[in-house]
Amino acid sequence: MNLDCAYRKGPAPLSGFGDEESGVLKLKGISFLGARWKRCLRPLVVWSLIFQLLSSSLFVPFAAQAGPQCDSLFAPSAPAVPEAAQAQALFDELFFSRGRGRGREPEAGATRVQLENRSIEILTQLISPRKGDPSPQFRQWFESGINLRRPAELIDALVLLQTLRMDFLRGEFADLRAPAEEKYLELRRLLTGEDVRVMSQAIQRFPRAVLRSQSREVQAIHDAMFAPNSPQLLGQAWHQLRSYRPGLGDLVGGTLLLAGLFHKSGQDAIAGALHGYVLCSFVEHAIHRYVGHARREVVEQLQALASRFGALGRMVAEDFRGIAFLHGTVHHGSYAAHYVERFAPREEAGQSLEQRREQTQLRHQRMDQLIRSRGESDVESAFRTQYGVSVGWALRNALFVMPFTTVLSLFSVQAARMAGVDLGPEFVATSVATSLMFIPVSKFIHPYLHMPREQALASASPLMRWILQTRYVSFIARAHYGHHREVELNQNLVPLADLALGGYRDANVRQVLELIRYRTFF
């Protein structure tokens, strides 16, 4: 018996993304300090309400598809990547003469994409040996496949570089080390035009001009190879700066910002947006770390403390406990083994589709039993949030956070006036509005991060589809996957606080290859 049979408050099943209407709280009698602020902040509240009402019809019907429905949860789906035997057979068919192991001219069907995918597969086996022994495949790829490519490809250079950095070419492969170094240097000269003759000069990033012509996969692998292992602020910030590749959207955005700086209202609005973004990132960081991943003893201590404050204290403690359970246990537990298929087990060689389906159903039932054992409030929360993948009470959360960010914004205005800087109501309005950014990001964007990219783009609205293809979503997708794999990394959906507090580490090569295998955002 699934949880959707035990509790229903809308037309959508618990195991899918329903079209339920979230409750909307009516806001009455709100007033602010002074007539000057009232004129600016009252429209802010009104527009916030309008945004919530519109978003339920503009975004939710599309976000509602961001997950498997009850009837299709256990339906057969195509594997993320071909089986190793099939991939090897395809590679042999394209590149090798049977029995002799020597290279021949690639057939017309061997497109650049197929060649690139094969190199990525070789790199995946080098990074994750459990995917298969990379030894024979690497020798075949190096001796035949790579030497047939015209023109030179960056992915080949990256595979060779990773092989040399891992010190893989030793023992029975020691004879390939010198040729591999020569081939890497040759590829780097062809790709960059640099006159490099020794490896010590060539183990560095490739120029941005070379990367711009590469696929998303190759760009992500390149950046991950040079990502620092330490979450230190300076190292990660410098890495992000060097990985930045300007685009047309950056030029348009920069032009609009410059235009806004020529007017006092525009200056205040831009300053307020930056101020609100900082508040938003740190508020999300604190809620995620100290509430979403609160330890059990912390929750128990809070409940004991809150009981002294009567019904209000117990309500706050119950919300605290519910969020910790919903996020730390339900959401992370649902995607613990598979990042884009909820409740699915880990992928194992030799596992049949029927076995995988049975294990998925069993994990689903266990999660439902755990949620039901916690009480009706947790059942309702799991239903509204689709097992913690979305936000069930967005407006209530916004009204809870808004007073704190409003007070902090007003305090910043007063501090600026003491320093001789006059900030108008536009500063407070944009600051408060931007400080709530993590709520719509969690509600509307986060569900798509746990979906295959093509499925997400096909189910999203035109506006959401444009957002999902931005550099911002690629950044938070890598950060979010890193958090799911290493929970101690408190990485945000609104990045800044995680970087500033030393809790951010960009995805490494293994994680990027896993995201590519899941065919999701990276």
CORLINMO-V576782 format. One record per helix or strand of 2 or more residues. SS is the DSSP state (A for helix, B for strand). FROM is the first residue (numbers start at 0). TO is the last residue. Records with the same first field share a line. If there is no record, write none. Layout:
BEGIN
SS = FROM-TO, FROM-TO
END
This chain:
BEGIN
A = 2-5, 33-57, 59-62, 83-94, 111-126, 128-130, 133-147, 153-164, 170-172, 174-191, 198-201, 207-210, 215-224, 232-242, 247-259, 263-291, 295-333, 352-371, 375-384, 393-417, 424-434, 436-448, 452-458, 461-467, 470-484, 496-499, 508-517
END
